[in-house]
Amino acid sequence: MKIPPSIFACSLLAIPLFAQESRPDLIRLVDGGLLHGHFAGLQQEILWESPQIKQPVQFDPKSINQIIFSEGHPEKPSPPSSTAHLINDDEILGKILSLNETHLIYESAIAGELKIARNQLARLQPNPHGGTLHYAGPFSSDDWILPISQPEENQEKGEEEAEAEAEGKKQTKLEPKASTPPWIFSSAAFYSKSSTPLIRILDLPEQGRLRFKMAWRNRLNFSLAFHCDLKRPIIPENDQEEKDASEKDEQAPPSLKFENLTELRKGNHIQTVPWLKPNNSNHALTFGTGYVLSFFSSYPSLHRCYFSETGQTKVTNLRSSRGRPNLGENGEAEFDLRFDKAQNSIVLFVNGDYVSQWNDMNGYIGQGQAIGFVANSQCELRLSDIRVSAWNGVRDSARSMEHAERDIVLLTNGTDRFSGKITAISKDRLSLKSLYATLDFPLSEIADIHFASNHLTQPDTVTWPPETSLLYTSPTGRLTLVPEHASADTIHASSPLLGNNLSIQLESATLLELNKAPHDLDEWFDEF
């Protein structure tokens, strides 16, 4: 049974909440439509089942933007494992079995045993993420908060409204025009053209890394809040002068009461919550106590946000050893923020290059678990590939791991590294032929392996068919593939990099992108 996709058109943002034990799949159409149900397979058409429809629906694959499995929350994420990075930025979770001069034999968590040509393998991580991975996404818009402006109270009535009331006339109130949502979630990314913050509470470690990709249009100008508590003091307006006087006279501070943004939420689905003060852009009033890092085209600026004992907002700029990333307009970059509460330090890398370091000499004030993103000025954003992980404390640039002619091995202690040619990996041990000796390491002591860039195939020389798709997995992982046919739990596919006859299990899959973003996003973000 075929049904025109347009009958399912609905908001990209309005996704209803379902019980955790029976999350449905979602299908998003190229025209912006959205349908709940269950992926039933792929023959020549996408097969889709829904409780409201007696027979499976058949969709032309060209009409599908993406299929989101279990609302982005698979019941069986891939276990912690090694990660293989291909030349096209694919990431495959699994186990390293062996490596020789020509091939890697790799036990994939979703595709079984793979034979990967060495010249198509950019990087191996036997022990990725520097330790525990706390968050990877977004694969769903769940648990994100959109704080919006609170309505102004006691607004003065306009002259026409006052005259109408005086004459006893009933004035017709016009309904507000429909507006574009402040953030739209699509294809494992958030898009925004507004100044509304996007906030989420995460398990931020004491010593960790926050990495994400940000694309922007117009001059770069956005802010990142982290380790914020989303709390602010309640100060009645009629008591403001008295509190100012008490602070000036250094009298005993009053006992403060706080309001909390998270207490205003209803459920775990994405939702707007009235929170922002009218005509006020103060970071402390938005994010509470914590840090806000503002990014501009040529420099970053870090702010320490908190409240005085009398409830007054305090936002101070921390000095840094500042670099100049020179990011310009209409670009994309990978941001890598590393923090260490015990050392009161924060370090920033952009595209693998060191940019700045800050040390809070008054002590690390951020004790909250929230992060937030907000566009400033006329900047338009696309946010993706967010990862929060542990960090070994080493202030080391990713660029230092790249070399044209030598393979580089970084140990898990974060400091020791060796270069040369990797001759073999066998029985969980790696052999490296350096200039002076042949070295042998257990894989359990290796964090990262980068292969010599001049010996790799250039990604733009690989030809991909038009029907190429992207499959994302949890907790991390991306695989570029060409689907051939599928059942409800397995996709059979091919790949110019991995060969034919691939059988990929969907139990840890979060999202399958068949075509580019819907046309409304293309019009909205035509340069992304």
C-alpha positions as CSV (number, residue, x, y, z in Angstrom):
1,M,0.0,0.0,0.0
2,K,1.5,3.3,-1.0
3,I,0.5,6.6,0.7
4,P,1.5,10.1,-0.5
5,P,4.2,11.4,1.9
6,S,2.6,14.8,2.2
7,I,-0.2,13.5,4.4
8,F,2.3,13.0,7.2
9,A,3.7,16.5,7.1
10,C,4.1,18.0,10.6
11,S,6.5,20.0,12.6
12,L,10.1,18.8,12.8
13,L,10.3,19.8,16.4
14,A,7.0,18.4,17.8
15,I,7.9,14.8,18.7
16,P,5.5,13.2,21.2
17,L,6.9,11.4,24.3
18,F,6.6,7.6,24.4
19,A,7.2,5.0,27.1
20,Q,10.9,4.0,27.5
21,E,10.1,0.3,27.0
22,S,8.5,0.6,23.6
23,R,10.0,3.5,21.7
24,P,8.8,3.6,18.1
25,D,10.9,4.3,15.0
26,L,10.4,7.6,13.2
27,I,10.5,8.1,9.5
28,R,11.2,11.7,8.2
29,L,10.4,12.5,4.6
30,V,12.2,14.8,2.3
31,D,9.1,17.1,2.2
32,G,9.3,17.5,6.0
33,G,6.7,14.9,7.0
34,L,7.1,12.7,10.0
35,L,5.6,9.3,10.8
36,H,5.8,7.1,13.9
37,G,5.9,3.3,13.4
38,H,8.4,0.6,12.8
39,F,11.0,0.0,10.1
40,A,10.0,-3.3,8.4
41,G,12.7,-3.7,5.8
42,L,13.8,-2.6,2.3
43,Q,13.2,-4.3,-1.0
44,Q,12.8,-1.9,-3.8
45,E,10.7,0.2,-1.5
46,I,11.0,1.1,2.2
47,L,8.5,-1.0,4.2
48,W,6.9,0.8,7.2
49,E,4.5,-0.6,9.7
50,S,2.2,1.5,11.9
51,P,-0.6,0.6,14.4
52,Q,-2.9,3.0,12.6
53,I,-2.5,1.3,9.2
54,K,-3.6,-2.3,8.5
55,Q,-1.0,-3.0,5.8
56,P,2.7,-2.0,5.6
57,V,3.3,1.3,3.8
58,Q,5.7,1.4,0.9
59,F,7.9,4.5,0.5
60,D,10.2,5.3,-2.4
61,P,13.7,5.5,-0.8
62,K,14.2,8.8,-2.7
63,S,11.3,10.3,-0.7
64,I,13.0,9.5,2.7
65,N,15.3,11.9,4.5
66,Q,16.1,9.6,7.4
67,I,14.9,6.7,9.6
68,I,15.4,7.2,13.3
69,F,15.5,3.9,15.2
70,S,13.8,3.7,18.7
71,E,13.6,7.5,18.7
72,G,17.4,7.6,18.8
73,H,17.7,5.4,21.9
74,P,18.6,1.8,20.8
75,E,18.0,-0.9,23.4
76,K,21.5,-2.4,22.8
77,P,24.3,0.1,22.2
78,S,27.6,-1.2,21.0
79,P,29.9,-2.2,23.9
80,P,33.0,-0.1,24.7
81,S,35.6,-1.0,22.2
82,S,38.3,0.1,19.8
83,T,37.5,2.5,17.0
84,A,38.7,2.4,13.4
85,H,38.6,5.7,11.5
86,L,38.4,5.5,7.7
87,I,39.7,8.1,5.2
88,N,36.1,9.4,4.7
89,D,35.6,10.1,8.5
90,D,33.6,6.9,9.1
91,E,34.0,5.5,12.6
92,I,33.6,1.8,13.2
93,L,33.5,0.3,16.7
94,G,34.9,-3.2,17.2
95,K,38.0,-5.1,18.0
96,I,41.5,-5.1,16.3
97,L,42.4,-8.6,15.3
98,S,45.5,-8.1,13.2
99,L,47.3,-5.7,10.9
100,N,49.9,-6.3,8.2
101,E,51.5,-4.3,5.4
102,T,48.3,-4.2,3.4
103,H,45.2,-4.9,5.5
104,L,43.5,-4.6,8.9
105,I,41.4,-7.5,10.1
106,Y,38.7,-6.0,12.3
107,E,35.8,-7.5,14.2
108,S,33.1,-4.9,13.8
109,A,30.4,-4.6,16.5
110,I,27.7,-4.2,13.8
111,A,29.1,-5.8,10.6
112,G,31.1,-8.8,11.8
113,E,34.7,-9.4,10.5
114,L,35.9,-6.8,8.0
115,K,39.0,-6.6,5.9
116,I,40.0,-3.0,5.5
117,A,42.8,-1.9,3.2
118,R,45.5,-0.1,5.1
119,N,45.7,2.8,2.7
120,Q,42.0,3.5,3.6
121,L,42.6,3.5,7.3
122,A,43.4,6.9,8.7
123,R,43.5,6.1,12.4
124,L,43.0,3.4,15.0
125,Q,42.1,3.9,18.7
126,P,42.6,0.8,20.7
127,N,41.4,2.8,23.8
128,P,39.4,5.7,22.6
129,H,38.0,8.8,24.3
130,G,40.8,9.1,26.8
131,G,38.6,7.0,29.2
132,T,34.9,6.9,29.8
133,L,32.5,8.2,27.2
134,H,29.8,10.2,28.9
135,Y,27.8,11.4,26.0
136,A,27.7,11.2,22.2
137,G,25.1,12.7,19.9
138,P,22.7,14.2,19.2
139,F,20.8,11.2,17.8
140,S,17.5,12.5,19.3
141,S,16.2,15.9,20.4
142,D,15.0,14.4,23.8
143,D,16.3,15.9,27.0
144,W,17.2,19.3,25.4
145,I,15.7,22.5,26.8
146,L,14.9,25.7,24.9
147,P,14.6,28.6,27.5
148,I,12.5,31.4,26.0
149,S,11.7,34.9,27.1
150,Q,9.3,35.3,30.0
151,P,6.3,37.6,29.3
152,E,6.6,41.0,30.7
153,E,4.3,41.7,33.5
154,N,2.2,44.9,34.0
155,Q,2.7,46.1,30.5
156,E,1.2,49.4,29.8
157,K,-1.8,49.2,27.5
158,G,-1.7,50.9,24.2
159,E,-3.8,54.1,23.6
160,E,-6.2,52.3,21.2
161,E,-6.8,49.4,23.7
162,A,-7.4,51.9,26.6
163,E,-9.9,53.9,24.5
164,A,-11.7,50.8,23.5
165,E,-12.1,49.7,27.1
166,A,-13.2,53.1,28.1
167,E,-16.0,52.9,25.5
168,G,-16.9,49.4,26.6
169,K,-15.9,47.9,23.3
170,K,-14.5,44.5,23.0
171,Q,-11.3,44.5,21.0
172,T,-10.4,41.5,18.8
173,K,-7.0,40.1,19.7
174,L,-5.0,38.9,16.7
175,E,-3.4,35.5,16.9
176,P,0.4,35.7,16.7
177,K,1.9,34.5,13.4
178,A,3.5,31.1,13.3
179,S,7.2,31.3,13.7
180,T,10.1,29.0,12.9
181,P,11.2,27.0,15.9
182,P,14.4,28.4,17.5
183,W,16.3,25.1,17.0
184,I,15.4,22.4,14.5
185,F,16.7,18.8,15.0
186,S,17.4,16.9,11.7
187,S,20.0,14.3,10.6
188,A,21.9,14.1,13.9
189,A,22.3,17.9,14.1
190,F,20.7,21.0,15.5
191,Y,20.1,24.1,13.3
192,S,19.4,27.6,14.6
193,K,19.0,31.1,13.3
194,S,17.7,32.6,16.6
195,S,19.3,33.8,19.8
196,T,17.5,31.2,21.9
197,P,19.9,29.0,23.9
198,L,19.9,25.2,23.5
199,I,20.6,23.5,26.9
200,R,21.1,19.9,28.2
201,I,22.2,18.4,31.5
202,L,25.0,15.9,31.0
203,D,27.4,13.8,33.2
204,L,30.3,16.2,33.0
205,P,33.5,14.6,34.5
206,E,35.8,16.4,36.9
207,Q,38.6,16.1,34.3
208,G,37.1,15.9,30.8
209,R,36.7,16.9,27.2
210,L,33.8,18.5,25.4
211,R,34.1,18.1,21.6
212,F,31.6,19.2,18.9
213,K,31.4,20.4,15.3
214,M,29.9,23.8,14.6
215,A,29.1,25.1,11.1
216,W,28.1,28.8,10.8
217,R,26.9,31.3,8.3
218,N,27.8,35.0,8.6
219,R,30.5,36.1,10.9
220,L,31.2,33.5,13.7
221,N,29.7,34.6,17.0
222,F,28.3,32.0,19.4
223,S,28.6,31.1,23.1
224,L,29.1,27.8,24.9
225,A,28.1,27.4,28.5
226,F,29.5,24.5,30.5
227,H,29.5,23.3,34.2
228,C,26.5,25.6,34.8
229,D,23.9,24.9,37.4
230,L,20.9,26.7,35.8
231,K,20.0,28.4,39.0
232,R,19.5,32.1,39.8
233,P,18.4,34.0,42.9
234,I,14.9,35.3,43.4
235,I,15.0,39.0,44.1
236,P,11.7,40.8,44.4
237,E,11.8,44.1,42.5
238,N,10.6,46.1,45.6
239,D,13.5,44.8,47.6
240,Q,16.1,45.6,45.0
241,E,17.1,49.0,46.5
242,E,17.3,47.6,50.0
243,K,19.6,44.8,48.8
244,D,21.8,47.3,46.9
245,A,22.1,49.3,50.1
246,S,23.0,46.3,52.2
247,E,25.7,45.3,49.8
248,K,27.1,48.8,49.8
249,D,27.1,49.1,53.6
250,E,28.6,45.6,53.9
251,Q,25.8,44.5,56.2
252,A,25.0,40.8,56.8
253,P,23.7,39.4,53.4
254,P,20.1,38.2,53.3
255,S,19.2,34.6,52.9
256,L,18.8,34.0,49.2
257,K,16.2,31.8,47.5
258,F,16.9,30.3,44.1
259,E,14.8,29.3,41.1
260,N,15.9,26.4,38.9
261,L,15.3,26.1,35.2
262,T,15.1,22.3,35.4
263,E,12.2,22.4,37.9
264,L,10.1,24.0,35.1
265,R,10.4,21.1,32.8
266,K,7.6,18.6,32.1
267,G,9.0,15.3,30.8
268,N,12.2,14.5,28.9
269,H,11.1,15.5,25.4
270,I,12.5,18.7,23.9
271,Q,10.4,21.7,25.1
272,T,10.4,25.5,25.4
273,V,10.5,26.8,29.0
274,P,9.8,30.5,29.9
275,W,13.0,31.5,31.6
276,L,14.9,34.4,29.9
277,K,14.5,37.8,31.5
278,P,13.0,40.4,29.1
279,N,15.6,42.6,27.4
280,N,18.4,40.9,29.4
281,S,21.3,39.0,27.9
282,N,23.3,38.4,31.1
283,H,25.0,35.0,31.0
284,A,24.5,34.4,34.7
285,L,20.8,35.0,34.6
286,T,20.5,32.6,31.7
287,F,22.9,29.8,32.7
288,G,23.4,30.4,36.4
289,T,26.8,29.8,38.1
290,G,29.4,28.4,35.7
291,Y,31.5,29.3,32.7
292,V,30.5,30.8,29.3
293,L,33.0,30.7,26.4
294,S,32.2,33.1,23.6
295,F,33.7,32.4,20.1
296,F,34.4,35.1,17.6
297,S,36.1,34.9,14.2
298,S,39.6,35.8,15.5
299,Y,39.5,35.0,19.2
300,P,37.7,33.3,22.1
301,S,36.7,34.9,25.4
302,L,35.9,33.0,28.7
303,H,33.5,34.4,31.3
304,R,33.2,33.4,34.9
305,C,29.5,33.7,35.9
306,Y,28.2,33.7,39.5
307,F,26.2,35.7,42.0
308,S,27.2,37.8,45.0
309,E,26.0,37.1,48.5
310,T,23.2,39.6,47.9
311,G,22.2,38.0,44.6
312,Q,23.8,40.5,42.2
313,T,25.0,39.0,38.9
314,K,28.8,38.8,38.4
315,V,30.3,38.2,35.0
316,T,34.1,38.5,34.8
317,N,36.4,37.9,31.9
318,L,39.3,35.6,32.5
319,R,42.7,36.3,31.1
320,S,44.3,33.7,28.8
321,S,47.3,32.9,26.7
322,R,45.3,33.7,23.6
323,G,45.7,32.4,20.1
324,R,44.0,33.6,16.9
325,P,42.1,30.8,15.1
326,N,41.0,33.2,12.3
327,L,37.8,31.3,11.4
328,G,36.1,33.9,9.2
329,E,32.6,33.7,7.7
330,N,30.6,30.7,6.5
331,G,32.7,27.9,7.8
332,E,32.9,24.8,9.9
333,A,35.3,23.7,12.6
334,E,35.8,21.1,15.3
335,F,36.0,22.5,18.8
336,D,37.8,20.6,21.6
337,L,37.4,22.0,25.1
338,R,39.4,20.3,27.9
339,F,38.8,21.1,31.6
340,D,40.4,20.1,34.9
341,K,38.6,21.2,38.0
342,A,41.5,20.2,40.4
343,Q,43.9,22.3,38.4
344,N,41.4,25.2,37.9
345,S,42.3,25.0,34.2
346,I,40.5,25.2,30.8
347,V,42.2,24.6,27.5
348,L,40.7,25.1,24.0
349,F,41.7,23.5,20.7
350,V,40.1,24.3,17.3
351,N,40.6,21.9,14.4
352,G,43.3,20.2,16.3
353,D,45.3,23.3,16.9
354,Y,46.0,24.9,20.4
355,V,44.2,28.2,20.8
356,S,44.0,29.3,24.4
357,Q,44.4,28.3,28.1
358,W,42.7,29.8,31.1
359,N,43.4,29.4,34.8
360,D,40.8,30.5,37.2
361,M,42.9,31.8,40.1
362,N,39.9,32.1,42.3
363,G,39.1,28.4,42.0
364,Y,37.0,26.4,39.6
365,I,33.5,27.9,40.1
366,G,31.6,25.6,37.7
367,Q,30.0,22.8,39.7
368,G,26.8,22.3,37.6
369,Q,26.3,19.6,34.9
370,A,24.6,21.7,32.2
371,I,26.0,22.7,28.8
372,G,24.4,25.3,26.5
373,F,24.8,26.7,23.0
374,V,23.5,30.1,21.8
375,A,24.0,32.1,18.6
376,N,24.9,35.7,19.0
377,S,24.3,38.6,16.6
378,Q,23.2,37.4,13.2
379,C,25.2,34.1,13.3
380,E,23.4,31.0,12.0
381,L,24.5,27.6,13.4
382,R,24.5,23.9,12.8
383,L,25.6,21.8,15.8
384,S,26.7,18.2,15.5
385,D,29.0,15.4,16.7
386,I,28.9,16.4,20.4
387,R,31.1,14.1,22.6
388,V,31.8,14.3,26.3
389,S,34.6,12.0,27.6
390,A,37.2,11.7,30.3
391,W,40.6,13.4,29.7
392,N,44.1,12.3,30.8
393,G,45.1,15.9,31.5
394,V,47.7,16.2,28.8
395,R,47.5,19.5,26.9
396,D,48.4,18.0,23.5
397,S,47.4,19.2,20.1
398,A,45.9,16.6,17.6
399,R,48.2,18.2,15.0
400,S,51.2,16.8,16.8
401,M,49.9,13.3,15.9
402,E,50.0,13.9,12.2
403,H,53.0,13.1,9.9
404,A,53.3,12.7,6.2
405,E,55.8,9.7,6.2
406,R,55.7,8.2,9.7
407,D,53.0,6.3,11.7
408,I,52.6,7.7,15.2
409,V,51.6,5.8,18.3
410,L,50.4,7.6,21.5
411,L,50.3,5.6,24.8
412,T,47.5,5.8,27.3
413,N,49.6,7.9,29.7
414,G,49.0,10.7,27.3
415,T,52.7,11.7,27.1
416,D,54.8,9.0,25.6
417,R,54.7,8.8,21.8
418,F,56.7,7.0,19.2
419,S,57.0,7.3,15.4
420,G,58.1,5.0,12.6
421,K,56.4,2.3,10.6
422,I,53.9,-0.1,12.2
423,T,54.9,-3.5,10.8
424,A,52.2,-5.6,12.4
425,I,49.5,-6.0,15.0
426,S,49.1,-9.6,16.2
427,K,47.9,-11.2,19.4
428,D,47.0,-7.9,21.0
429,R,50.5,-6.5,20.5
430,L,51.9,-3.8,18.1
431,S,55.3,-3.8,16.5
432,L,56.8,-0.5,15.4
433,K,60.0,-0.1,13.5
434,S,61.5,3.2,14.4
435,L,64.7,4.9,13.2
436,Y,66.8,3.3,16.0
437,A,65.0,0.1,17.1
438,T,62.0,-2.2,16.7
439,L,59.6,-1.6,19.6
440,D,56.8,-3.8,20.9
441,F,53.7,-2.6,22.8
442,P,50.6,-4.3,24.2
443,L,47.4,-2.8,22.7
444,S,46.1,-2.2,26.2
445,E,48.7,0.6,26.7
446,I,48.0,2.3,23.3
447,A,45.5,5.2,23.1
448,D,45.9,6.3,19.5
449,I,47.5,5.3,16.2
450,H,47.8,7.7,13.3
451,F,48.9,6.4,9.9
452,A,51.3,8.3,7.6
453,S,49.1,10.6,5.6
454,N,51.1,10.3,2.3
455,H,50.4,6.6,2.2
456,L,46.6,7.0,2.4
457,T,44.1,7.1,-0.5
458,Q,42.7,10.5,-1.0
459,P,39.0,10.6,-0.1
460,D,38.0,12.6,-3.2
461,T,39.3,9.8,-5.5
462,V,36.7,7.3,-4.1
463,T,33.5,7.1,-6.2
464,W,30.2,6.7,-4.2
465,P,26.9,5.9,-6.0
466,P,23.9,8.3,-5.8
467,E,22.0,6.0,-3.4
468,T,24.8,6.1,-0.8
469,S,23.5,6.4,2.8
470,L,24.9,7.1,6.3
471,L,24.2,4.8,9.3
472,Y,24.9,6.2,12.8
473,T,25.2,3.9,15.8
474,S,25.2,4.3,19.6
475,P,27.2,5.3,21.5
476,T,29.4,6.4,18.6
477,G,30.0,5.3,15.1
478,R,29.2,6.2,11.5
479,L,29.2,4.0,8.4
480,T,28.8,5.1,4.8
481,L,27.1,2.4,2.8
482,V,25.0,1.6,-0.3
483,P,21.8,-0.3,0.8
484,E,20.7,-3.2,-1.3
485,H,18.0,-4.9,0.7
486,A,17.0,-5.2,4.4
487,S,14.9,-6.9,7.0
488,A,13.6,-5.2,10.1
489,D,16.9,-5.9,12.0
490,T,19.6,-6.3,9.3
491,I,20.7,-4.2,6.3
492,H,22.6,-5.8,3.4
493,A,24.8,-3.3,1.7
494,S,28.1,-2.6,-0.1
495,S,30.8,0.0,0.2
496,P,33.7,1.1,-2.1
497,L,35.9,1.0,1.1
498,L,34.7,-2.2,2.7
499,G,33.6,-4.3,-0.2
500,N,30.4,-6.1,-1.1
501,N,28.1,-8.5,0.9
502,L,28.1,-6.4,4.1
503,S,25.5,-7.6,6.6
504,I,24.9,-4.9,9.2
505,Q,22.9,-5.4,12.4
506,L,20.6,-2.6,13.4
507,E,20.3,-3.4,17.1
508,S,22.6,-0.4,18.0
509,A,21.6,1.8,15.1
510,T,20.3,5.3,15.9
511,L,19.8,6.9,12.5
512,L,19.9,6.0,8.8
513,E,20.1,9.0,6.5
514,L,19.0,8.1,2.9
515,N,18.9,11.6,1.4
516,K,19.9,15.1,2.4
517,A,17.9,17.3,4.8
518,P,14.3,18.2,4.0
519,H,13.7,21.0,1.5
520,D,12.5,23.4,4.2
521,L,15.9,23.1,5.9
522,D,17.6,23.5,2.6
523,E,15.8,26.8,2.1
524,W,16.4,27.8,5.7
525,F,20.0,26.9,5.7
526,D,20.8,26.9,2.0
527,E,24.6,27.3,2.6
528,F,24.9,24.4,5.1
